[in-house]
Amino acid sequence: RWLRQHEYVEKLNMHGILSASAGQEQLLTELLVSHAKIPVLIGELISVEIWKHKIFPVLCRLEDFKPRSTFPIYVVLHHEASIINLLETVFFYKEICESAEDSILDLIDYCHRKLTLLAARSTKAQTVTSAELRCPVPPQELQKQAEMMEFEISLKALSVLRFITDQVDSLPLSALARMLNTHNLPCLLVELVEHCPWSCWEAGKLKKFENGTWHVVSPEDQVKMTKLDGQVWLALLNLLLSPECQRKYHFDGFNKSQLLKLRAFLTDVLIDQLPNLVEMQRFLSYLAVTEPAPPKKDLILEQVPVIWDHIFKKNSGKWEAIAKHQVKHAFSPTEEELQLQARRWAQTYSLDMMEALAPDKPRCRVCGVEATKRCSRCRNEWYCTRACQVQHWQKHKPACNLMA
């Protein structure tokens, strides 16, 4: 049942990516809102996060854990990445943010945990490359993959948090108090601006992490703002310049000194790329010479996140027993079960399935009308009729042979 659910999430994730690239996410967002699926996805996200912290290390230590294939475990690790990717795609919309209801507090806590990990990363930990994954022992290999994935998940959590800050006016009161006072997110974002975990120097060259890989940045592009830099600055703008946030945030000596560090980064080059930062510059200049009023102490009943606590209390003291049970029943499939599951995964990740989700129908290579047939050898060219395929064959033959 869980694997079936993972397949559904994976298909939704692919659908979300394709819809977003075509600018047609409305159908997906309506589906998730009308079926109240956002709290369900947040619950799944946190349960896999707890599994990674509590069950996965125990699994890797168990002496009797010698799996024929580590792919079933990798799927669980990948499940968290799929969900956060789906949330990143849809949280841009206000109605999605509102449909999270009370579970938005759990999501804020989740994002805070990921951003704290991101801020704490050392330069050494940043450049875990695929070359380092060639370990002889499967559990060690899985741990390395989990570490790489954790970094990418944290970057997605940064984007989700920025989309949440876009909606500060429509969030529950407790959500704003949690971001500003419980977690002090403005100061955490200042840490990210200072240490910039998605860029590092290696052998005298600046490398930045973008679109899933580390790449060397040419000298003329070194001052260029990346999408991740933009997300941090936009989140800071939302949290510091909103009147509601300014009323609730405590500008004490420590917070003020941390925020004023941002002035060093607000160069003309940066402001040219994100003109809204002029307002941030003005605000920081004002903050430097004034003592803001202390936050209003309203009497409010504060909501608390419940998903993490519920899962922890329910399973406290049972982590090793759960790990042993899962080794026996979930992660040691027979050859037959593995082959059956492999066929299902092949369908889930198939190119045909992704093409079926694409909003634009394929066109005939020869005449351009809507096509229904494709070359059966290379599966790459589309045609409306056999006549068009025969007509194009001499041109297509060399490429077809190569691909086939």
Beta strands, then each sheet from edge to edge (+ up, - down):
strand 1: 199-202
strand 2: 205-210
strand 3: 213-216
strand 4: 373-374
strand 5: 382-383
sheet 1: 1+ 2- 3+
sheet 2: 4+ 5-
end
